[in-house]
């Protein structure tokens, strides 16, 4: 077991660290923005007039996306349901609205299917290697599908460091449900009480805290002082702020 320190906060007896993917390890903002625009335009092609409101609902703000917004935080299913809600406002029935939204999302996925995963945030690979070599078990728990997480790990050649590649594959279980964190810990073979969560959203923090995690580290790259991470035990601006204490006096 190891002691980890971030900005003066220490976490003792740690055996594992679970990371979110988008916005934590993967600099995916541009891809998500592109995906949201594609989905909204394809929906607009079927139901003219819903494209712009959908982009706002997704949290697309000009050349960026809201880190607390639907696209950045929600699962695909949650995004589909919201999109269907906007479509239903045009007078379509609910089942028809869901089908239209699903069709637009599927078409967008096909168009972007061959796009490579977004780049890792600078320094992420080195931190994963550093933590893994220290003996910690590492996992990824994402709101994306498990297949997407597996593709991400394979593309960036992270399998030597990551022991858990887990996404959200059920329409009934999404972040911040603590069951996801409990399942992730079980698959890693560790207890929540010896496992840290590192994520960029309030949902990551709430999920892990309610599951009894050893601690919650919020990350907002380049700017740790953001309101949506206020419930984290500590917020950091870069993963290299996660340090292992090598002796008691440190």
C-alpha atoms as an extended CHARMM CRD file, in Angstrom:
* protein
*
       250  EXT
         1         1  UNK       CA              0.0000000000        0.0000000000        0.0000000000  PROA      1               0.0000000000
         2         2  UNK       CA              1.2000000000        3.4850000000       -0.8470000000  PROA      2               0.0000000000
         3         3  UNK       CA              0.6370000000        7.0390000000        0.3180000000  PROA      3               0.0000000000
         4         4  UNK       CA             -0.2570000000        9.5420000000       -2.3800000000  PROA      4               0.0000000000
         5         5  UNK       CA             -0.0380000000       13.2950000000       -2.0440000000  PROA      5               0.0000000000
         6         6  UNK       CA             -1.6790000000       16.0580000000       -4.0960000000  PROA      6               0.0000000000
         7         7  UNK       CA             -1.3500000000       19.7420000000       -3.2020000000  PROA      7               0.0000000000
         8         8  UNK       CA             -0.8520000000       19.0510000000        0.4730000000  PROA      8               0.0000000000
         9         9  UNK       CA             -3.5930000000       16.4200000000        0.7290000000  PROA      9               0.0000000000
        10        10  UNK       CA             -2.4490000000       12.8740000000        1.4940000000  PROA      10              0.0000000000
        11        11  UNK       CA             -4.2160000000        9.5830000000        0.8690000000  PROA      11              0.0000000000
        12        12  UNK       CA             -2.8680000000        6.6140000000        2.8130000000  PROA      12              0.0000000000
        13        13  UNK       CA             -2.9370000000        2.8720000000        2.1830000000  PROA      13              0.0000000000
        14        14  UNK       CA             -3.7560000000        3.1810000000       -1.5210000000  PROA      14              0.0000000000
        15        15  UNK       CA             -3.7100000000        0.0810000000       -3.7100000000  PROA      15              0.0000000000
        16        16  UNK       CA             -5.4340000000        1.3070000000       -6.8860000000  PROA      16              0.0000000000
        17        17  UNK       CA             -6.3480000000        4.3790000000       -8.9070000000  PROA      17              0.0000000000
        18        18  UNK       CA             -9.2950000000        4.5330000000      -11.2880000000  PROA      18              0.0000000000
        19        19  UNK       CA             -9.3000000000        7.2250000000      -13.9820000000  PROA      19              0.0000000000
        20        20  UNK       CA            -12.0660000000        8.7080000000      -16.0740000000  PROA      20              0.0000000000
        21        21  UNK       CA            -11.1360000000        8.8650000000      -19.7730000000  PROA      21              0.0000000000
        22        22  UNK       CA            -12.5400000000       11.9160000000      -21.5960000000  PROA      22              0.0000000000
        23        23  UNK       CA            -11.1540000000       15.1300000000      -20.1630000000  PROA      23              0.0000000000
        24        24  UNK       CA             -8.9430000000       13.2660000000      -17.6910000000  PROA      24              0.0000000000
        25        25  UNK       CA             -6.5370000000       11.1350000000      -19.7130000000  PROA      25              0.0000000000
        26        26  UNK       CA             -7.7850000000       11.9560000000      -23.1950000000  PROA      26              0.0000000000
        27        27  UNK       CA             -7.8620000000       15.4840000000      -24.6150000000  PROA      27              0.0000000000
        28        28  UNK       CA            -11.1550000000       14.7900000000      -26.3700000000  PROA      28              0.0000000000
        29        29  UNK       CA            -12.8190000000       18.2060000000      -26.3750000000  PROA      29              0.0000000000
        30        30  UNK       CA            -12.3980000000       18.8180000000      -30.0970000000  PROA      30              0.0000000000
        31        31  UNK       CA            -13.6230000000       15.3520000000      -31.0530000000  PROA      31              0.0000000000
        32        32  UNK       CA            -16.6700000000       15.6080000000      -28.7770000000  PROA      32              0.0000000000
        33        33  UNK       CA            -17.4950000000       19.0260000000      -30.1820000000  PROA      33              0.0000000000
        34        34  UNK       CA            -17.2510000000       17.6660000000      -33.7240000000  PROA      34              0.0000000000
        35        35  UNK       CA            -19.4010000000       14.6730000000      -32.7550000000  PROA      35              0.0000000000
        36        36  UNK       CA            -22.0650000000       16.8880000000      -31.1890000000  PROA      36              0.0000000000
        37        37  UNK       CA            -22.2340000000       19.1430000000      -34.2400000000  PROA      37              0.0000000000
        38        38  UNK       CA            -22.5030000000       16.1170000000      -36.5330000000  PROA      38              0.0000000000
        39        39  UNK       CA            -25.3180000000       14.6090000000      -34.4510000000  PROA      39              0.0000000000
        40        40  UNK       CA            -27.2610000000       17.8650000000      -34.3350000000  PROA      40              0.0000000000
        41        41  UNK       CA            -26.9060000000       18.4760000000      -38.0810000000  PROA      41              0.0000000000
        42        42  UNK       CA            -28.0570000000       14.9630000000      -38.9260000000  PROA      42              0.0000000000
        43        43  UNK       CA            -31.0570000000       15.3950000000      -36.6460000000  PROA      43              0.0000000000
        44        44  UNK       CA            -31.7500000000       18.7770000000      -38.2480000000  PROA      44              0.0000000000
        45        45  UNK       CA            -31.6940000000       17.1540000000      -41.6970000000  PROA      45              0.0000000000
        46        46  UNK       CA            -34.6460000000       15.0150000000      -40.5690000000  PROA      46              0.0000000000
        47        47  UNK       CA            -36.3880000000       17.6440000000      -38.4250000000  PROA      47              0.0000000000
        48        48  UNK       CA            -35.4170000000       21.1440000000      -39.6220000000  PROA      48              0.0000000000
        49        49  UNK       CA            -34.9330000000       23.6230000000      -36.8280000000  PROA      49              0.0000000000
        50        50  UNK       CA            -33.6940000000       21.3270000000      -34.0590000000  PROA      50              0.0000000000
        51        51  UNK       CA            -29.9890000000       21.5520000000      -34.8840000000  PROA      51              0.0000000000
        52        52  UNK       CA            -29.1050000000       24.7780000000      -33.0990000000  PROA      52              0.0000000000
        53        53  UNK       CA            -31.1160000000       24.0420000000      -29.9310000000  PROA      53              0.0000000000
        54        54  UNK       CA            -29.5020000000       20.5990000000      -29.7840000000  PROA      54              0.0000000000
        55        55  UNK       CA            -26.0090000000       22.0720000000      -29.9350000000  PROA      55              0.0000000000
        56        56  UNK       CA            -26.8790000000       24.3120000000      -27.0190000000  PROA      56              0.0000000000
        57        57  UNK       CA            -28.3180000000       21.3410000000      -25.1070000000  PROA      57              0.0000000000
        58        58  UNK       CA            -25.1330000000       19.3530000000      -25.7510000000  PROA      58              0.0000000000
        59        59  UNK       CA            -23.1000000000       22.1840000000      -24.2240000000  PROA      59              0.0000000000
        60        60  UNK       CA            -21.3600000000       23.2730000000      -27.4250000000  PROA      60              0.0000000000
        61        61  UNK       CA            -20.1300000000       26.8400000000      -26.9480000000  PROA      61              0.0000000000
        62        62  UNK       CA            -18.5190000000       28.1630000000      -30.1100000000  PROA      62              0.0000000000
        63        63  UNK       CA            -15.1380000000       26.4680000000      -30.4540000000  PROA      63              0.0000000000
        64        64  UNK       CA            -15.3590000000       24.6620000000      -27.1090000000  PROA      64              0.0000000000
        65        65  UNK       CA            -17.7180000000       22.5440000000      -25.0230000000  PROA      65              0.0000000000
        66        66  UNK       CA            -18.9870000000       23.0300000000      -21.4960000000  PROA      66              0.0000000000
        67        67  UNK       CA            -16.9930000000       20.6130000000      -19.2520000000  PROA      67              0.0000000000
        68        68  UNK       CA            -20.0980000000       20.2070000000      -17.0950000000  PROA      68              0.0000000000
        69        69  UNK       CA            -22.4600000000       19.8510000000      -20.0580000000  PROA      69              0.0000000000
        70        70  UNK       CA            -24.3790000000       16.9140000000      -21.4690000000  PROA      70              0.0000000000
        71        71  UNK       CA            -21.8880000000       16.0030000000      -24.1930000000  PROA      71              0.0000000000
        72        72  UNK       CA            -18.8890000000       16.0940000000      -21.8680000000  PROA      72              0.0000000000
        73        73  UNK       CA            -20.4690000000       14.2490000000      -18.9560000000  PROA      73              0.0000000000
        74        74  UNK       CA            -23.4730000000       12.2600000000      -20.1490000000  PROA      74              0.0000000000
        75        75  UNK       CA            -23.5580000000        8.8010000000      -21.6610000000  PROA      75              0.0000000000
        76        76  UNK       CA            -24.6150000000        8.2530000000      -25.2610000000  PROA      76              0.0000000000
        77        77  UNK       CA            -28.0360000000        7.0770000000      -24.0670000000  PROA      77              0.0000000000
        78        78  UNK       CA            -28.5400000000       10.2130000000      -21.9670000000  PROA      78              0.0000000000
        79        79  UNK       CA            -27.5890000000       12.3720000000      -24.9570000000  PROA      79              0.0000000000
        80        80  UNK       CA            -30.0310000000       10.4410000000      -27.1520000000  PROA      80              0.0000000000
        81        81  UNK       CA            -32.8990000000       10.9260000000      -24.7040000000  PROA      81              0.0000000000
        82        82  UNK       CA            -32.2990000000       14.6710000000      -24.4820000000  PROA      82              0.0000000000
        83        83  UNK       CA            -32.1110000000       14.9050000000      -28.2800000000  PROA      83              0.0000000000
        84        84  UNK       CA            -35.3590000000       12.9630000000      -28.5470000000  PROA      84              0.0000000000
        85        85  UNK       CA            -36.9540000000       15.4100000000      -26.1310000000  PROA      85              0.0000000000
        86        86  UNK       CA            -36.1460000000       18.3440000000      -28.3910000000  PROA      86              0.0000000000
        87        87  UNK       CA            -37.4540000000       16.4270000000      -31.3950000000  PROA      87              0.0000000000
        88        88  UNK       CA            -40.6550000000       15.5700000000      -29.5300000000  PROA      88              0.0000000000
        89        89  UNK       CA            -41.2690000000       19.2820000000      -28.9830000000  PROA      89              0.0000000000
        90        90  UNK       CA            -41.8780000000       19.5810000000      -32.7320000000  PROA      90              0.0000000000
        91        91  UNK       CA            -44.9600000000       17.4020000000      -32.3690000000  PROA      91              0.0000000000
        92        92  UNK       CA            -43.5220000000       13.9670000000      -33.0920000000  PROA      92              0.0000000000
        93        93  UNK       CA            -44.5010000000       11.0240000000      -30.9360000000  PROA      93              0.0000000000
        94        94  UNK       CA            -42.0340000000        9.8490000000      -28.3210000000  PROA      94              0.0000000000
        95        95  UNK       CA            -41.1110000000        6.5570000000      -29.9780000000  PROA      95              0.0000000000
        96        96  UNK       CA            -40.6620000000        8.2910000000      -33.3180000000  PROA      96              0.0000000000
        97        97  UNK       CA            -38.5270000000       10.9630000000      -31.6470000000  PROA      97              0.0000000000
        98        98  UNK       CA            -36.2990000000        8.3280000000      -30.0570000000  PROA      98              0.0000000000
        99        99  UNK       CA            -35.9060000000        6.5790000000      -33.4050000000  PROA      99              0.0000000000
       100       100  UNK       CA            -34.9500000000        9.8220000000      -35.1700000000  PROA      100             0.0000000000
       101       101  UNK       CA            -32.3860000000       10.6740000000      -32.4970000000  PROA      101             0.0000000000
       102       102  UNK       CA            -30.9400000000        7.1620000000      -32.5520000000  PROA      102             0.0000000000
       103       103  UNK       CA            -30.6670000000        7.2360000000      -36.3340000000  PROA      103             0.0000000000
       104       104  UNK       CA            -28.8310000000       10.5750000000      -36.2660000000  PROA      104             0.0000000000
       105       105  UNK       CA            -26.4310000000        9.2890000000      -33.6010000000  PROA      105             0.0000000000
       106       106  UNK       CA            -25.7580000000        6.0600000000      -35.5070000000  PROA      106             0.0000000000
       107       107  UNK       CA            -25.0520000000        7.9830000000      -38.7280000000  PROA      107             0.0000000000
       108       108  UNK       CA            -22.6780000000       10.3120000000      -36.8860000000  PROA      108             0.0000000000
       109       109  UNK       CA            -20.8620000000        7.3260000000      -35.3850000000  PROA      109             0.0000000000
       110       110  UNK       CA            -20.4580000000        5.7750000000      -38.8330000000  PROA      110             0.0000000000
       111       111  UNK       CA            -19.0750000000        9.0030000000      -40.2770000000  PROA      111             0.0000000000
       112       112  UNK       CA            -16.5160000000        9.2980000000      -37.4920000000  PROA      112             0.0000000000
       113       113  UNK       CA            -15.8480000000        5.5800000000      -37.0640000000  PROA      113             0.0000000000
       114       114  UNK       CA            -12.3970000000        5.6930000000      -38.5800000000  PROA      114             0.0000000000
       115       115  UNK       CA            -11.3050000000        8.7260000000      -36.5830000000  PROA      115             0.0000000000
       116       116  UNK       CA             -8.4320000000        7.8350000000      -34.2470000000  PROA      116             0.0000000000
       117       117  UNK       CA             -8.8710000000        8.4260000000      -30.5070000000  PROA      117             0.0000000000
       118       118  UNK       CA             -8.0400000000       11.9220000000      -29.3510000000  PROA      118             0.0000000000
       119       119  UNK       CA             -4.5160000000       12.5170000000      -28.0340000000  PROA      119             0.0000000000
       120       120  UNK       CA             -3.5000000000       11.8980000000      -24.4620000000  PROA      120             0.0000000000
       121       121  UNK       CA             -3.0220000000       14.9850000000      -22.3610000000  PROA      121             0.0000000000
       122       122  UNK       CA              0.6750000000       15.7970000000      -22.2470000000  PROA      122             0.0000000000
       123       123  UNK       CA              2.3420000000       13.8910000000      -19.4380000000  PROA      123             0.0000000000
       124       124  UNK       CA             -0.4820000000       11.3730000000      -18.9150000000  PROA      124             0.0000000000
       125       125  UNK       CA              1.4980000000        8.4040000000      -20.2290000000  PROA      125             0.0000000000
       126       126  UNK       CA              4.4160000000        9.1820000000      -17.9460000000  PROA      126             0.0000000000
       127       127  UNK       CA              2.1270000000        9.4130000000      -14.9050000000  PROA      127             0.0000000000
       128       128  UNK       CA              0.4310000000        6.1000000000      -15.6950000000  PROA      128             0.0000000000
       129       129  UNK       CA              3.8330000000        4.4490000000      -16.0590000000  PROA      129             0.0000000000
       130       130  UNK       CA              5.0700000000        6.0390000000      -12.8200000000  PROA      130             0.0000000000
       131       131  UNK       CA              2.0410000000        4.8560000000      -10.8170000000  PROA      131             0.0000000000
       132       132  UNK       CA              2.0330000000        1.3940000000      -12.3580000000  PROA      132             0.0000000000
       133       133  UNK       CA              5.7320000000        0.8170000000      -11.7260000000  PROA      133             0.0000000000
       134       134  UNK       CA              5.1630000000        1.7820000000       -8.0810000000  PROA      134             0.0000000000
       135       135  UNK       CA              2.8460000000       -1.2110000000       -7.7870000000  PROA      135             0.0000000000
       136       136  UNK       CA             -0.5680000000        0.4290000000       -8.0030000000  PROA      136             0.0000000000
       137       137  UNK       CA             -3.4040000000       -1.2160000000       -9.9160000000  PROA      137             0.0000000000
       138       138  UNK       CA             -4.7780000000        1.1810000000      -12.5240000000  PROA      138             0.0000000000
       139       139  UNK       CA             -8.1210000000        1.2270000000      -14.2820000000  PROA      139             0.0000000000
       140       140  UNK       CA            -10.2480000000        3.3520000000      -16.5930000000  PROA      140             0.0000000000
       141       141  UNK       CA            -13.9510000000        3.8470000000      -15.8920000000  PROA      141             0.0000000000
       142       142  UNK       CA            -15.6100000000        5.9490000000      -18.5900000000  PROA      142             0.0000000000
       143       143  UNK       CA            -19.1130000000        7.0290000000      -19.5750000000  PROA      143             0.0000000000
       144       144  UNK       CA            -18.1640000000        5.8940000000      -23.0780000000  PROA      144             0.0000000000
       145       145  UNK       CA            -18.7210000000        2.2770000000      -24.0750000000  PROA      145             0.0000000000
       146       146  UNK       CA            -16.3060000000       -0.4480000000      -23.0170000000  PROA      146             0.0000000000
       147       147  UNK       CA            -15.4220000000       -0.9750000000      -26.6780000000  PROA      147             0.0000000000
       148       148  UNK       CA            -14.4140000000        2.6850000000      -26.9470000000  PROA      148             0.0000000000
       149       149  UNK       CA            -12.2490000000        2.4070000000      -23.8240000000  PROA      149             0.0000000000
       150       150  UNK       CA            -10.5770000000       -0.7390000000      -25.1650000000  PROA      150             0.0000000000
       151       151  UNK       CA             -9.8580000000        0.9860000000      -28.4820000000  PROA      151             0.0000000000
       152       152  UNK       CA             -8.3860000000        3.9490000000      -26.6100000000  PROA      152             0.0000000000
       153       153  UNK       CA             -6.0890000000        1.7430000000      -24.5250000000  PROA      153             0.0000000000
       154       154  UNK       CA             -4.9670000000       -0.2410000000      -27.5650000000  PROA      154             0.0000000000
       155       155  UNK       CA             -4.3870000000        2.8310000000      -29.7370000000  PROA      155             0.0000000000
       156       156  UNK       CA             -2.2430000000        4.5630000000      -27.1140000000  PROA      156             0.0000000000
       157       157  UNK       CA             -0.5010000000        1.2990000000      -26.0850000000  PROA      157             0.0000000000
       158       158  UNK       CA             -1.5160000000        1.5710000000      -22.4340000000  PROA      158             0.0000000000
       159       159  UNK       CA             -2.1790000000       -2.1040000000      -21.7580000000  PROA      159             0.0000000000
       160       160  UNK       CA              1.1010000000       -2.5000000000      -19.8320000000  PROA      160             0.0000000000
       161       161  UNK       CA             -0.2230000000       -0.0220000000      -17.2580000000  PROA      161             0.0000000000
       162       162  UNK       CA             -4.0200000000       -0.3860000000      -17.3060000000  PROA      162             0.0000000000
       163       163  UNK       CA             -5.5860000000       -3.4800000000      -15.7380000000  PROA      163             0.0000000000
       164       164  UNK       CA             -9.2220000000       -2.4050000000      -16.1270000000  PROA      164             0.0000000000
       165       165  UNK       CA            -10.8700000000       -1.0940000000      -19.2970000000  PROA      165             0.0000000000
       166       166  UNK       CA            -14.4760000000       -0.3760000000      -18.3750000000  PROA      166             0.0000000000
       167       167  UNK       CA            -17.2070000000        1.7110000000      -19.9300000000  PROA      167             0.0000000000
       168       168  UNK       CA            -20.9630000000        2.0990000000      -19.6070000000  PROA      168             0.0000000000
       169       169  UNK       CA            -22.8160000000       -0.5150000000      -21.6430000000  PROA      169             0.0000000000
       170       170  UNK       CA            -26.1770000000       -0.6140000000      -19.8460000000  PROA      170             0.0000000000
       171       171  UNK       CA            -29.0090000000        1.8660000000      -20.3590000000  PROA      171             0.0000000000
       172       172  UNK       CA            -29.8900000000        1.3940000000      -16.6930000000  PROA      172             0.0000000000
       173       173  UNK       CA            -26.5180000000        2.2110000000      -15.1360000000  PROA      173             0.0000000000
       174       174  UNK       CA            -24.7030000000        5.4960000000      -15.6970000000  PROA      174             0.0000000000
       175       175  UNK       CA            -22.4360000000        7.8250000000      -13.7600000000  PROA      175             0.0000000000
       176       176  UNK       CA            -22.8190000000        8.9330000000      -10.9820000000  PROA      176             0.0000000000
       177       177  UNK       CA            -24.3310000000        5.6150000000       -9.8580000000  PROA      177             0.0000000000
       178       178  UNK       CA            -21.8890000000        4.2310000000       -7.2570000000  PROA      178             0.0000000000
       179       179  UNK       CA            -22.5220000000        0.7050000000       -8.5300000000  PROA      179             0.0000000000
       180       180  UNK       CA            -20.2120000000        1.4660000000      -11.4510000000  PROA      180             0.0000000000
       181       181  UNK       CA            -17.3130000000        2.2570000000       -9.1270000000  PROA      181             0.0000000000
       182       182  UNK       CA            -18.0750000000       -0.7820000000       -6.9770000000  PROA      182             0.0000000000
       183       183  UNK       CA            -18.0740000000       -2.9950000000      -10.0730000000  PROA      183             0.0000000000
       184       184  UNK       CA            -14.7940000000       -1.4630000000      -11.2470000000  PROA      184             0.0000000000
       185       185  UNK       CA            -13.1440000000       -2.1400000000       -7.8850000000  PROA      185             0.0000000000
       186       186  UNK       CA            -14.4190000000       -5.7020000000       -7.8870000000  PROA      186             0.0000000000
       187       187  UNK       CA            -12.9660000000       -6.3100000000      -11.3450000000  PROA      187             0.0000000000
       188       188  UNK       CA             -9.6340000000       -4.8410000000      -10.2250000000  PROA      188             0.0000000000
       189       189  UNK       CA             -9.6780000000       -7.0380000000       -7.1280000000  PROA      189             0.0000000000
       190       190  UNK       CA             -9.5170000000       -4.1620000000       -4.6390000000  PROA      190             0.0000000000
       191       191  UNK       CA            -11.8020000000       -2.5660000000       -2.0600000000  PROA      191             0.0000000000
       192       192  UNK       CA            -13.1860000000        0.9500000000       -2.6640000000  PROA      192             0.0000000000
       193       193  UNK       CA            -11.5920000000        2.0570000000        0.6270000000  PROA      193             0.0000000000
       194       194  UNK       CA             -8.1070000000        1.6090000000       -0.8670000000  PROA      194             0.0000000000
       195       195  UNK       CA             -8.9510000000        3.0530000000       -4.2920000000  PROA      195             0.0000000000
       196       196  UNK       CA             -8.6930000000        6.6310000000       -5.5500000000  PROA      196             0.0000000000
       197       197  UNK       CA            -10.8860000000        8.1410000000       -8.2680000000  PROA      197             0.0000000000
       198       198  UNK       CA             -9.4530000000       10.7080000000      -10.6730000000  PROA      198             0.0000000000
       199       199  UNK       CA            -11.9610000000       12.5070000000      -12.8800000000  PROA      199             0.0000000000
       200       200  UNK       CA            -12.9020000000       15.8130000000      -14.4410000000  PROA      200             0.0000000000
       201       201  UNK       CA            -16.6110000000       15.9060000000      -13.5970000000  PROA      201             0.0000000000
       202       202  UNK       CA            -18.8310000000       16.2520000000      -10.5590000000  PROA      202             0.0000000000
       203       203  UNK       CA            -20.3600000000       12.9060000000      -11.5590000000  PROA      203             0.0000000000
       204       204  UNK       CA            -17.0090000000       11.1370000000      -11.1830000000  PROA      204             0.0000000000
       205       205  UNK       CA            -16.5780000000       12.6270000000       -7.7210000000  PROA      205             0.0000000000
       206       206  UNK       CA            -20.1240000000       11.8730000000       -6.5670000000  PROA      206             0.0000000000
       207       207  UNK       CA            -19.9690000000        8.3030000000       -7.8780000000  PROA      207             0.0000000000
       208       208  UNK       CA            -16.7300000000        7.4550000000       -6.0970000000  PROA      208             0.0000000000
       209       209  UNK       CA            -17.5940000000        9.2270000000       -2.8580000000  PROA      209             0.0000000000
       210       210  UNK       CA            -20.9320000000        7.4260000000       -2.5710000000  PROA      210             0.0000000000
       211       211  UNK       CA            -19.1610000000        4.1280000000       -3.2410000000  PROA      211             0.0000000000
       212       212  UNK       CA            -16.7820000000        4.6800000000       -0.3150000000  PROA      212             0.0000000000
       213       213  UNK       CA            -13.6240000000        5.4980000000       -2.2770000000  PROA      213             0.0000000000
       214       214  UNK       CA            -10.4240000000        6.3170000000       -0.4080000000  PROA      214             0.0000000000
       215       215  UNK       CA            -10.4600000000        9.7380000000       -2.0250000000  PROA      215             0.0000000000
       216       216  UNK       CA            -11.5420000000       11.7870000000       -5.0120000000  PROA      216             0.0000000000
       217       217  UNK       CA             -9.1030000000       13.8080000000       -7.0990000000  PROA      217             0.0000000000
       218       218  UNK       CA            -10.6790000000       16.2880000000       -9.5020000000  PROA      218             0.0000000000
       219       219  UNK       CA             -8.7620000000       17.4680000000      -12.5420000000  PROA      219             0.0000000000
       220       220  UNK       CA             -9.2690000000       20.4270000000      -14.8380000000  PROA      220             0.0000000000
       221       221  UNK       CA             -6.2260000000       20.6690000000      -17.0730000000  PROA      221             0.0000000000
       222       222  UNK       CA             -4.5480000000       24.0250000000      -16.7350000000  PROA      222             0.0000000000
       223       223  UNK       CA             -7.0000000000       25.3810000000      -14.1560000000  PROA      223             0.0000000000
       224       224  UNK       CA             -7.8490000000       23.4780000000      -11.0010000000  PROA      224             0.0000000000
       225       225  UNK       CA             -9.9750000000       26.1960000000       -9.4080000000  PROA      225             0.0000000000
       226       226  UNK       CA            -13.3460000000       25.3620000000      -10.9890000000  PROA      226             0.0000000000
       227       227  UNK       CA            -16.6720000000       25.1910000000       -9.1880000000  PROA      227             0.0000000000
       228       228  UNK       CA            -17.7680000000       21.8000000000      -10.5290000000  PROA      228             0.0000000000
       229       229  UNK       CA            -14.8610000000       20.1120000000       -8.7150000000  PROA      229             0.0000000000
       230       230  UNK       CA            -15.5020000000       21.7320000000       -5.3560000000  PROA      230             0.0000000000
       231       231  UNK       CA            -16.6200000000       18.4530000000       -3.7720000000  PROA      231             0.0000000000
       232       232  UNK       CA            -13.4050000000       16.6520000000       -4.6440000000  PROA      232             0.0000000000
       233       233  UNK       CA            -10.9110000000       16.1030000000       -1.8350000000  PROA      233             0.0000000000
       234       234  UNK       CA             -8.4120000000       17.9970000000       -3.9630000000  PROA      234             0.0000000000
       235       235  UNK       CA             -8.4420000000       19.5170000000       -7.4580000000  PROA      235             0.0000000000
       236       236  UNK       CA             -5.3700000000       19.5190000000       -9.6790000000  PROA      236             0.0000000000
       237       237  UNK       CA             -4.4000000000       21.1050000000      -12.9860000000  PROA      237             0.0000000000
       238       238  UNK       CA             -2.1520000000       18.2980000000      -14.2380000000  PROA      238             0.0000000000
       239       239  UNK       CA             -1.8250000000       14.5830000000      -13.5150000000  PROA      239             0.0000000000
       240       240  UNK       CA              1.8260000000       14.9690000000      -12.5630000000  PROA      240             0.0000000000
       241       241  UNK       CA              0.6080000000       16.5900000000       -9.3430000000  PROA      241             0.0000000000
       242       242  UNK       CA             -0.2060000000       13.0420000000       -8.1810000000  PROA      242             0.0000000000
       243       243  UNK       CA              2.9020000000       12.1120000000       -6.2300000000  PROA      243             0.0000000000
       244       244  UNK       CA              3.8620000000        8.9780000000       -4.3010000000  PROA      244             0.0000000000
       245       245  UNK       CA              5.5210000000        9.5710000000       -0.9260000000  PROA      245             0.0000000000
       246       246  UNK       CA              8.5820000000        7.3820000000       -0.7000000000  PROA      246             0.0000000000
       247       247  UNK       CA              9.3510000000        7.8660000000        2.9950000000  PROA      247             0.0000000000
       248       248  UNK       CA              7.3170000000        8.7810000000        6.1130000000  PROA      248             0.0000000000
       249       249  UNK       CA              8.9930000000       12.1430000000        6.6980000000  PROA      249             0.0000000000
       250       250  UNK       CA              7.8080000000       13.3720000000        3.2950000000  PROA      250             0.0000000000
